[in-house]
Amino acid sequence: MADFEKLGAFYLGKRHEVEQGETTDELLLYDSRDLTTHAVCVGMTGSGKTGLCVTLIEEAAIDGIPAILIDPKGDLGNLLLQFPGLSAQEFRPWIDEDEATRKGRTPDEHAKATAKLWRDGLKSWGQDGDRIRRLQNAASIEIYTPGSQGGRPLQVLRSFDAPPPAVMQDGDALRDRIQGAVSGLLTLIGLNADPLQSREHVFLSSLLDHHWRQGKGLSLAQLIRQVQAPPFEQVGVFDLESFFPAGDRMSLALRLNNVLASPGFASWMKGEPLDVNRLLHGEDGRPKISILSIAHLNDSERMFFVTTLLNEVVAWMRAQQGSSSLRALLYLDEVFGYLPPTANPPSKQPMLTLLKQARAFGLGVVLATQNPVDLDYKALSNAGTWFLGRLQTERDKMRVLDGLEGAALGEGFDRAAMERTLAGLSSRVFLMHDVHEDGPVTFHVRWAMSYLRGPMSRGQLNSLCRRDVAAAAGSAAKGKKKAAAPATVGVAAPVVGTVSEPAPAESAIPDDRPTPPVEADEIFIQPDDALPPGSRLVYRPALLASAELHFANRSGLDEWQRVQLLAKPPTGRSSRVDWSEARRLTNEPDLAREPEGAGRFETLSGAATKAKSYASWKKALVAALYRDEAMTTWKSKPYKLVSEPGESEGDFRARVAVAAREKRDVAIGKLRRKYAPKLDRLQDRIRRAEEKVERESDQAKHAALNTAVSIGATVLGAIFGRKKLGVGTMRRAGTAVRGASRTARQRGDIAHAQAELENLQGDLETMEAQFQDELSVLEEAIVPAELDLQEVRTRPRKSDLRVDSLQLAWTPWGVSSEGIAEPLF
């Protein structure tokens, strides 16, 4: 491997001498663990800030570190422009044809020149197409477009799910989660509400607190209904009507309903669920770089989404085990407006929480901006690394220096020297101040492997999204045969109420509401979605069952699981319910004894009209649950880890990979501590040997000079002195002979010292080779899919299995004028 291919060390560039304006050959390798104390990147347009951050993300991906990237400008889609062939054909669809025209080239010529530029640029930094392939194989990269169906949408407004137990058990965490969720929602409807002064904020917070403490989530439709008819009659010491009268609550409900009913917001409720685990890892545990493009949103929508996402990240963080290694990255490409020094937008509190607490969980937060004046530097005092590029104004420079000086970067902070360095920075040259290192360094950013073509248009992003979705679908199809069983299998097939289907003709729907037997316990599932314009409301019969399962085994599993199943009742002469085709409900439905709106009812026929059927269906369900249900967990013997109930294999693989990385980092630390004193002692001996050679050489030169002078004086005395050789001349001759003898001995001492130096240098090379050999074993890439796991399947205990209820549930459907039925729940 190249000298910079060291896992856990990010190759960001090479040291740069600002005064000389020269880049040296000394590599800048950044320790990935330093990112757990977060980083801030500041630089004006054209400073190379985006290139540095893309480089950082590329290095993290190569090391198997997943990342969530918030992209307000549309720059980060460039990460998908990776062309390992480095050919003109790969670059051609993505070049700027206007730039080609300005340079007097045809598009094909410009693509060829761009490919050569990228090929030569990578080569000058020791990189090539093989390294790009390594990056592509290390992590998948996907683009999401929340609030838009033009790309890959994210389901953000569907529900306000109850937080995980780790958050519920922490009073401060629960308060922050509620405050963030309500602030984001009110921002979306145009209310910039103070959490303490706004009655809307206090009221909605009370609603969420009431339901979440019962472990229940709320859909937006359920929240609107709860605003009109709250489950409590008092807020604080005031009765509900005095604090928030019914008429005012109706006004709030109407504003929220406008969001739900607006066609423009339909995309917020469709797509993949906003799940941090799924944004960080694929289903097989492979690390993922998720780009959340929000350039198409307006300011209030951006604030809502960023706030919601940050709260989800905080909740995910609190559910993780502590880690000293870098587990994941959260990157915000432009923090302007989200962390201001004086204002308090809803995004600020979860951002502060992450900056203060995320390091303990191995989550690194990286914030970038070209507007240093609009940053809360007190909050950023938690950042351990500052990347500072060229700044636009003296005001920006002074603000950054104030921030650095106040960020507890050490008593030795030299403001004047730092100011001189900042003034001398050129494009793609950055000053790095890392609190984990001895002092600041300047470096030139390496060539990015991704093609940095600049901001992308919405059409280009959508094109990348479609390519991304197609690639993911192909990968999923290819891996279907290898897919492991889900955490719970059996009667979990989502069939009822999940797909569009033709509805019965209106003439086939009776005018009267069917009358079921008393034993059926009739209830109505309230709609989560509004009835589409031009559609009619139809209620369809279903069987809603609730059951308790107990899973226990010798590995420590002891889990009670409540399941809710929605099945189709039998029709015609059949009396059998196929529980294997039932839909498992992930959230508890909103139930009522009467329908919410006027609608038609489909026919209730066959066994569903007979009282005895419900008792037999209960027994059949017990048998089906015991026969078909099983909880699958996984074990990792090398790391002594067992998956949690409900944790998918991919999530567990990702967790084991983190444990493997921690073990690797600890082993590398031990190895360095083992060799460091040995190398230090050997280098000290080499230094002393070099000094000895130099000393012996000086002495030999001095002795040779004295001997030469003495011999010369003797000869001259013999030639020009008295006719006879006197005693003094003979004495001088003897001294010269002895001096020559000493010179010869000193030459031997030099040779001996040089031989000793060469031996020590050989010992150093041998020891360094041993160190690198041991290190290379530890630095093997950790691939989650290749981790050896043992599958454990546990059946429910039959003695503990019970069905709590079996009800006849009427489900709401919207039937269009074309006769297509869509579920509203």
N, C-alpha and C positions, 0 to 999 in steps of 0.2 A: 504494500500500500504506500501511497505518497506520504510525505512527512506530516501532512495536515490531516490524514485520515485516521483520527483518533476519536473513538466514540466517547461522548461526554465532553469533548473539546470542540467548540465551534470555530471553524476557519472563517474569520471575518475579513482578513486582509493581511497587510504587511505594515511594519512600523514605518513611520514617515518623519523625516527631519524637516520641521517647518522652516527653520532659519535658512537651511541650504536648499529647501524646496525639492528634496530628493526622497524617493521611496527606497528603503533598504531591502535586503533579502530576508530579514528576520520576520518570521511568521507571527501574526497575532492570533493566538488560540485562546478563545474565551471559555472559561469553565462553565458548563451548563448549570451547575448547581448555584452559581451566583445569580441566576435569573429568579431563583425562589425569593429573593429580596427585591424583585421587580426592577424595571428599567424605564427610563424616560429618554426619548429621542427628540431633540429640538433642532430645527434647521429651516431656513427660508426655502422658497421655491427655487429649484436648481441646485440645492446643496448636496443632493444625493441621498436625502433622508429615506425616500421610498426604496431606493436600491439597497441601502443598509438594512432596512427592516425586512425586505424580501429575502436578503441573504441570511439574516438571522432565522427566518422561518424555514428556509431551505435546509439549513444545518440542523435545525430541530427535527425536521421531517426525516432526514437521513438517520438521525439517532433514535427514531421511533417515538418522538414526542408529538402527541396530537395537539391541535390548536384550533381555537375559535377566533376568527378574524372579523371584526366589524368594519365594514368598508363604506364610509359615507361618500366617497368621491368616485368610485368605480375603477380605481387603480389596481386593486388586488386580484382581479380576474387574470392579470398577467401571469400569475402563478400557474395557470393552466396552459400557458404557451411555452411548453417545454418540447424541444425538437432534438432528440438524440442523434438524428441523422445529420443535423446542421446543414440541410440542403436548401436550395432556393425554393424548391417545391413546397417545403414545410412552412417557410416564411411567407410565401406569396399571398395567401388569403388574409394575412394580418398586417401587411405593410400599409403605410399611409400614402395613398396614391397622390394626394396633393403635395406631399413632401417630395415624391419622385418627380413630379412636374416642376417644382421649384428648383430641383437640382438638374433639370434637363435630361432625365432618364425616363425610359419606359417603365411600366410597373415590373415587368420581368427583369429588366436590368437592375432596378432598385432592389428587388428581392434577392438577386444574386449578390449584389454588393452588401446587403444587410447580412446575408448568410456568411459571407467571408469575414465581415466585421465581427460577428459573434464567434465564429470559429477561431479567428486570430486572437480575439479578446480573451476567450477561455484558455487558449493555449498559453498566453502570456502569464496566466495565473496558475498554471499547472493542472488545468481541468480539460475535459474532453467529453465526447458523447457518452462514453461509458459511465461517467459520473452522473450525467443526467438520467441515464437508465437506472442507476442505483437509487437516485432520488425518486423516480417514478415507482419503483418496486417497493420502496420503504413505506410509503403512505399514499392513500387515495386523496384526491382533492375534489371537493364538490362546492358548487355555488347555489345559494338559496336567495330567493327574492321575496321576503315577507311583505305581505300586503299587495302582492301582484301575482297573477297566474301566468304572466308572460314567461317566467322561468320556473324554478322549483319552489313552490310556495311553502310556507310554514304555518301551521295551525296555532295561532296565538290567542285568539279571542274565544275559543271553543268553551273553555271552562277555567274556573279558578279552583284547581285541585288542592286538596288538603296537603300541607307540606309533609315530608318524611318525619318519622319519630325523632330523629336527631334535632330537628328544628322545633318540633312541638315541645320537647323537653327543655328547651332553652328559652326562657322568657324574653330575653333581649332579642334573640334571633327571630322569634315569632313576631314580636312587635315590629321589627324592621321589615319582615316579609310582608306583613299586613299593610304597613305604611307605604311600602314601595308599590304593591299591587294596586292599592286604592289611588295613590298619587298618579300612577301611570294611566289608569282608566279615566280619572277626572281630567287629566291633561288632554286625553284623546277627544273628550267632548267639549273642550274649550274652557275648563275651569282650572285655574291655577290656584288650587286650594291649599291653605296652610293646615298641616296635620292637627294643630292644636286649636286654631281659631275657626276653621270651617265646619259648620254643622254637617254638611254633606260628607266631608271626610270622616268625621267622627262617627256618623251614622253608618256609613258603608263599612268602616273598620269594625264596628260593633257586630254587624251582620256576619262578616267573614270570621271574626273571632268566635262567634257563637257556633257556627257550623264546623269550623276547623277543629275546635276543641272536642267535637263529637266524632271527629274523623271523617266528616262528610265534605265533599267538594261541591261547588255550585257552577252550573253552566251560566252563561250570560242571561239566558231566558229565565232560569230559576232565580237569578239575582234580581232581575226586574220584578218578578212576582213578589219576591221577598221585600222589595222596597215598598210595594203597595200594601202588603200584609205581613209585617215583621213578626217573628216568633217571640218577641218580648214586648213589654208594655212600659219599660222604663229605660232611660239612658242616663247613667249617673244617678243624681238625686231627683231628676225631673221625670215626670211622666212623659210618655212618648208624644202625646198631642201637644203638650206645652213646648217640648224641645223641637219637634219637627212635625207640624200639622199635616194631616192627610193630603190637603190640597198641594202643599209644597212638595210632599213626597211624590205625588202624581207628576208634578212638573219634572222632577229628577228622573222618574221612571220613563217619561216620554222622551227625554234627551237620550237616555240609555237605549231606549227602544229604537230611536232613529239610527243609532249605530248598527243595531241588529238588523233592521229592515232595509238599510241603505244598500243598493246594489254595489256601490263602490267598496263597501266593507265586507262583501261576501268572501273575498279572497283571504281575509284575515281568519276565517273560520274553516278554511279548506287546506289540504296538504298534509305533510308529515307533522306529527305533534312536536311541539317545542320541547325536546328532550335532550339535556346536556350530554348524557351518556351516548346517545345516538349521533350527536354532533361531533363527539370526540373519537368514537370508535365505530367501525362497521360491525355487522352481525357476527363476524368471525373474530372480532377483537382487534382487527388490523387498525392501526392508528389512522386518523382522518384529519385532514385540514379542511375545515368548513368555513367558507367565505360567505358572510351574510351581507349581501349588497343592499344598501338602503338609500342609494343616490336618487331613486325615483320617488321617495317619500317627501312629504312636506315636513316642516319643523316639528309640529305637534305629533305627527305620526312617528317621526324618528325618536323623539323623546319617549313616547309610549313604548316603542319596541325596545330601545336600549335599556330602559328602566326594567321592563319585564324580563329581558334576557339576563341582566345583571342579578336580579333577584333569583332567577332560576339557577344561576351559577353559584350564588351564595348558598342556596339550599343544597345543591349538589356537593359543594365543598364541605359543608358540615356533615354530610353523610359518609365522607371518606375517612379512612384511617390516616393518621399522621405520617408524614414522609419527609426525609431530609433530602431526597433526590427530586429532580424536576419531573413532575407527573404530567403536566399539561400547560399550555400557554393560552392566555386571553390577550388579544391584541386589538387596540382601538386606534385606527389610522389617523383620526383627527379628534382630539379630546376637547377641542374648542366648544364651549357651551355646556359640557357635561360635568365639568369639575371647576367652576369659576371660584375666584377668591372670596367673593362677598355674597352673591345670590345663593339660593338653596333649591335648585331644581330637583325633581324627584330622582334623578339619576345619581345625585351626589352621595346620598347615604349608603346605598349598596356599593358604590365605588370606594368609599372610605372604608367600609367593612372589609372589602377584598384587600385593599392596600395594607390594612392593619393585621389581618388574620390569615390571609391565603398562604403565606410562607410556611406556616406550620403543616399545611396539607400538600405541599409540593406544587402549588399552582403559581405560576409566574405571570404577573400582569405587566404588559408592555404598552406604554402610552406614547403616542407621537403627536407632534403639533408643529405648525409654523407660526403660531400665535402665542409666544411665550408670555405675553402680558396678561392673558386670560387664564392663567393657571393658578390653582391654589397650592402655593409652594409649601405651606405648612403640611398639607396632606401628602405632598410628594416627598416630604422628609423621610418617608418610609421606603423610598426607592434607593436601592444600593448601587445602581449603575446609571450613570448619565452619559449619553452619547450627544455631543454638542457639535453641530456643524456650523456652516457659515450663516451669520445672522444679518438681517436686513438693516436695522437701525441701531443707533447707539442706545436708544431706550430699551430695545429688545436685549441688547448685550448686558446692560446694567441690571435688568430684571432677572436674567439668567444667573448673573454673578450673585445677586442677592439671594436667589434661591439656593445656589450651591453653598454659599457661606452659611445660610441658615439651616442647611440640611444635615447638620451634625457630621460633616465629612472630616472632622479632625481638627486639632488645634493648629496644625501646620499649614492651614489653608493660606496660600499666597495669592491674594487677590490681584496684585499688580502683574505677577507672572502669568496668571491665568488669563488676564485681560489681554496681554501681549500675544499669548498663544491663540486666543480666539480671533484676534484681529488678523492673524496670519493664515487662517484656514482658507483653503481653496475648495473647489468643487470635488466631492467624493472623499474629502479628507475630514476626519472627525477627531475630536478630543474625547477620550474615554476616561471617565473618573469612576473607578470601581472600588468601593470601600473594602473589598476583600484583597486588593493588591496594595503594593507599597506606595504607589503614587500614580498620577495621571499619565497617560501615554497618548500620542497622536498616531493615527494609522490611516492608510489609504484603503478604502473598501475594495474587496475583490470583485471580479466580474460576476454578475449574477448569471445563474444557469437558466433562469426563465427569461423570455424575451420581453424586455421592458419597453413596450410600445407606447405607454402612457394611458390616460383614461380611456375607457371603452364606452361606446354608445350603448343605449339600452338594447338596440337590435343585436349588437355583437355579444352583449352579456346573455341575451336570450338564446342566441345561437350556441354559446358555450354551455348554457344550462341544458339545452336539448341534447347536445353531444354527451354531456355529463350523465343525464338521465338514461340515455341509450346505452352508454358504457356500463352503468350500474346495473341495468336490467340484464344485459348480456352476461355480466359477471355473476349475477344472482342465478341466472338460468344454468350457467356452467357449474356453479357450486351446489345446486339443489341436491344432487345425488349424495354429496358429502355432508349435507347439513345434518346437524345433530338434533335430537328430539328437544322440544321446548321444555321449559321448567315444569310445566304441568300439561299432561296430554290426556286425551280421552274425549270428553264431551265439550270440547272447546271450539268447535268449528263455528265461525261467525256467519250464520246463514240468515237468521230471521231479522228483517228490518235493516239490511245493510246495502241492498242493491235495488236499482230501479227495476220495475217489472210491470208488465201490462196489468191494468186493473180490470175487474169485471165490468161489464157494461152497466150503465147507470140503471137500466131497467131491471137488472138482476139484483140490485140492492134494495132490500125492503124499506118501506117508509117507517115502519115501527121499530123501536129499539127492542132487540131480543131480550127475553126474560130467562136468565140462567137459573139453575137450581140454587137453593140457599147454600148448599155445601160448597159451591164454587167460589165463594168469597170474592165478589166482583170488585175490581178496582180499575182506575184509568191512569195510564202513563201520560204525564203532561208533556206537551211538545217542547223541544229545545230550540227549534228553528221556527221562524215565521212562515205562515202559509204563503207560498209564491203567488204573485198576482195572476188572476185568471184560473186558479186552481180551486178545487172544492175539497173540503175536509171529509175524510172517510175514516171510520174506526174499524180496525180489523182485530179479530180475537186472537189471543195467544195465551200460553200457559207460563206464568212467572213462578219459578221455584227458588226457594232459599234453603241452603244446606250448610252444615258445619262438617268439615273434614279434619282429622287429626293425623299428622304425619310424624313418625318418630323412628329413629334408627340408632345404631351403636356409635355412629360418627358424631353424635351430639345434636342431631336434628330433632327438634321438638316444636312443631309448628301447627297451630290451628289455622285453618283457612276457611273463610266464608265465601261461598260461591252463589251467584245468582244467575239462573239460566232462563232463557226465553225460548220457548219451543212452539212449534205450530201444533194446534190441536188436530186430531184425526178427523177426516171428512168421509162421507159416504158410509159404507158398511164397516170400515176398519175401526177398531177400538184401540189400536196400539200407537203410543207416542214414541217417535224415534228420538230419544234423548241424545244420541250421538250427533244429530244434526242441529242441536240447540245452540243458540248464541249465548256466549258468556258475557255478562255485563261487567265492564270494568269500573263504572261509577254507579252508585245507587240511584235509580231513577226517581224522579219527582212524582209521587203518587197522590191521587185524589179519589174520593168516593163518587164524584160526579165529573162529567166531561167539562173541559174548559170552554169550548166553543160549540156552536151548533153544527152538527155534521150528520152524515148518514152512517148507518151501521151495516157491515156485511152480515150475512146469515150465519147464525150459530146452529150447527146441525150435528147429527150423528151422536157419538158418544159424549160430546161436550154438553149435551142437554140432560144427561143422566147423572144423578147424584152419586151412584156407586162407582162411576168411572174415576172420580178424583182420588178416592182411597186406593184403588188399584194402581193408578199412575204414580202415587207416592211410593208404593212398594217397588214398582218397576224402576223408579229413579234411584232408590237405595241400592238395588242390585246393579244398576248401570254404573253408578259412581264407584262402587267397590270393584267392579270388574274392569272398568276402563280408566279410572283415574290413577295417576301415579305422579309423584313429584321427583323430578330428576335433578340431582345435584352432582357436583364434580369435586374431585380431590386432586391436589398437587402434592405428591409425597416429598419431592425434593425441597419444597418451600413450606411444607406443613400447613397448607391452607385448604379450607373447605368453603365451597360457595355458600352464599346466604340463600335462604328460601326466596324464590322469585327472581334470583339473579340469573341472567341468561349466560349461556356458555361464553359468548363473545365478551360480555362484561367481566366475567370471571377471568378469562384469558388476559384481558387488559389489566386486571388487578394483579394477576400473577406476574405479568411482564414488568409492572412497577416494582414488585417485590424482587424480581430478578435484577432489575436495574439498581435497586438499593443495595442488594448483596454485591453486585459488581462494583459499585462505587465504594462500598466499605472495603472490599478486597483490594481495589486499586489504592485506596488510602493507606491500608496496612502495608502494601508492597512498597509504596513510596517511603513510608516511615522506616521500613526495613532497610532499604537501599540508601536513603538519604545520608545517614551518618557515615556509612561505608564510603560512599562517593565523596562526601566532604573530606574525610580523612585522606583518601587517596589523592584528591585534588590538592589538599594541603601539602602532602608529601611531594607531589609533582612541582608545586610552586617552590618548595624549599630546594628541591633538586635543581630546578632551573636557576635559582639564586646561586646555588653552589657551583654550577657550571660557569655562570657568569663571573662569580668570584674567582674561581680557579683560572679562568681565562684571563681576567685582569691581572692576577698575581703572576701568571706565566708571562704575560706581555711585559710587566714591570721588571721581572727577573731577567728576562731575555735582554731588555734594554740595558740593565745594570751590567750584565755579563759582557754585552757588546762594548759598553763604555770602558769596562775594566780591561778587556783584552786589547782594545784600541789604545788605551793609555800605556799598557805594557809594551806593545809593539812600537809605539811612537817613542817611548823612553829608550827602548833598545836601539832604535835607529838614530835618534837625535840626541840621546843622553851622553853620559860619559863613555869612554872607549871600552871600559870594562863593566860587565854586569855587576851591579852592586847588590847588596842584600835586599834593599827596598824593591829593586826591580824583580828579584826572584820571588819576594813575598807577594807582589802584585800579580805575578804570573800564576802563583799557586791559588790565589783568590779567584782569578778568572777561571781557572780550571774547575774549582769547586762550584762556582756560579753556573758554569755550563752544565755541570752534573745535576745541580738543583733544577735547572731549566728543563732538562730531560725528564727528571722525576715529575715535575709539575705538568709537563705535557701528558705524562702517564696518568696523573690525577684527573686531568681534563677528560681524557678518554674514559676513565673509570666513571667519572660523574655523568658523562654523556650516556654511557652504557646503562647506568642506573636509571637515568631519566627515561631512556627508551623502554626499559623494562617496566617502569611505573606506567608509562603511557600505554603500553601493551596491556597491563593489568586493568587500566581504566577502560580501554576498548572492550576487553573481555567482560568486565562487570556490566558495562552499559549494554552489551549484547545480551547477557543473561537477563538483565532487567527488562529489555524490550521483548525477549522471548516469553517471559512470564506474563508481561503486560498484554502481549498479543493474544494469549489464551483467554484473558479476562475480557478483552475488547471485542469479542465476537458479537455480531449483531443479535439482538433479542427479537425474534419473530414470534408474535403471539400464536399464530396458527400452527407453529411447529412445537409448541410446548407440550410436554407429555402429561395428559390429564387422564384420570380414572373416572368413569361414569358410574354413578350410584343411583339406582331407581328404587323409590320407596313407595309402597302402596299404603292407602289409608287404613287405619285401624278400624276393623269392622264393628267392634264393640262401642266405639265412640262416634260412629257415623250416624247422623240424624238429619232428617228433612224438617226444617222449622215451619215452612209454609208452602202451600201450592195454591195459587190464585188464578182466577180467570182475569187476564189483563187485556183491556182494550187499548190498542196502539194507534197513534195518530199518523195518518198518511195524507199527503197532498196529491191529488189526482189532477193532472193537466187536461186541457181540452182535447189533447190527442190520446188520452186514455192511459198515460204513463204515470205510475204511482211512485212517489218519492217519500221515504220515511222522514218524519219530522222529529225523530227522537234519536 
